[in-house]
């Protein structure tokens, strides 16, 4: 996705599994502070940005993760999304410890989900990460300390390097050449 | 959002677009933007097509998810096929990866240039020939050392560790105009201090009359009778929807889409290299994250990204540095989950993340697979794995020497280590290769240069063997890995190759 369009929703079943998965792999504060929907929203945006084949693989991973729980002894035939906390946690622990190829996809999914959790501003504040005031302060310091040097450096970007018969300076570019809105047209 | 004069985005294009020009350049990163500026300044009629969007400095914020979705190809979620898989990310926006990299600017090591000349048959690639181009880039893009007040505690701790071990550590050279030290490089520099191509060569190219079209994916290079005739592609609408067709007729085509997309485009266009090397020979400088916890606040997000590089082991193919990860990125690489992850992340401000960059070998390959698009195959050889483990060990040793209390290693399933003895005991047994957790941001070598068409895809100056008027101008042309950050090498080669094309402009009627 290049221009950040709206995210397609996960299929309902996959979303249900994703919710349960997030409840297990994210810290318990996620559910306690009612942040699960925001994490899932962020996850859907991230999935939408992935290459289609990666998105499909992770969506399938959710479905397989759900069904494969039935094979686990402690699950007693239930799907992952139907397991209680203790059984669900034990199941995920065993999957994440495995070195099988499906487990690699589950680990990747876990990384993505916890990334989404720690992308939430309240969570970041709770662990002491609040970069906006810091960025504002050092940006001010930069301009106050080095303003003239910065302006000179920025102006040099478009300055001709050396005069020569082949070179066209910016002042020689005609106004018609600037900007280019084309409707079924032909450029020069 | 206003755009610079001469730069169009998808919103400006309402119907099929047909253009003519002297040179069409595919990609606006380190290679594409540089060559665009050089050619435009020489009076060549240039069109640049960039698949990604245009994002001005004011839009850059410390929001990792948003940055991944807007500035990176496929949300930064690339992964090689192989065990272990290597995660990789590359920029996709006006300015390419230079918008999201750390700005490290280092000249190609002399030993690498010598190897390229002697072993790979590349002409005019010695230090004497390259130095003027390095110097020109450094002067134009404000390459220099960091102002001291911007160096963060995480970098200082790594330096303290290296000093304690007696290892060579050097301050980083970066393309920055008084970097403020926001530690936001990978989300786009919010002050504009990092002199990415979006702030330097792209505006320079525009100022000299080049036209730049963002949100435009090139589908094919068109060739007739062994001579290139232009490119075809389409506008990319929001959400990735396909927009109007774009056709550019040009007398020369320069492909600068990066080491994955460049070979993918050329193969998609039906082009083959007699060398059989197109899409092969991929190297990617595998990196690994070593996460160290200290007893005191480090607050690694306050200060510049990678202020230093440990170069003691460069001859062994290992370089190390500290880079702060945002909370979401750190959580993504941490081994735990649930309550355990929460406890680790509660100490976020006490963490230093550092790691090795490994000089690898060209064991990777790009393939276009039906229904699966461009896929990257990469084999972590025993030699590469040994270097990774050694690099991780050295990084951990430096961090312990700096006072780290416990360290999480990038080996899946490995326990935390709490002192150097712990580390030695753990590494006394072989680390399973497939347990390595690796990532890459340096992809190189998939259209390697050589004067000999049987050995290289392009000649010494980027001209594609066998197709007149077609050039490659990005890290694809590297004959092999360089062991350090590749941006300056890409830019210097682009300047050099642009100079050659300008000298030969009559041959292509430019």
Interface residues (C-beta under 8 A of the other chain):
Chain A: X1 X2 X3 X4 X5 X6 X24 X25 X26 X27 X28 X29 X42 X45 X46 X48 X49 X50 X51 X52 X53 X54 X89 X92 X96 X97 X99 X101 X104 X107 X108 X110 X111 X112 X114 X115 X116 X117 X118 X119 X123 X124 X127 X128 X129 X131 X132 X134 X135 X138 X139 X141 X142 X145 X146 X149 X150 X153 X154 X156 X157 X158 X160 X161 X166 X167 X168 X169 X170 X173 X177 X178 X179 X180 X181 X182 X183 X184 X185 X186 X187 X188
Chain B: X5 X6 X8 X10 X12 X13 X14 X15 X16 X17 X18 X19 X20 X21 X41 X42 X43 X45 X47 X51 X52 X53 X62 X63 X64 X65 X68 X69 X70 X74 X75 X77 X78 X79 X83 X85 X92 X140 X142 X147 X149 X150 X177 X178 X179 X180 X181 X182 X183 X184 X190 X191 X192 X193 X195 X199 X200 X203 X204 X207 X208 X209 X211 X213 X215 X236 X237 X238 X239 X240 X241 X244 X299 X301 X302 X326 X327 X328 X329 X330 X331 X332 X333 X334 X337 X338 X339 X341 X342 X345 X346 X348 X349 X371 X372 X373 X412 X413 X432 X434 X435 X502
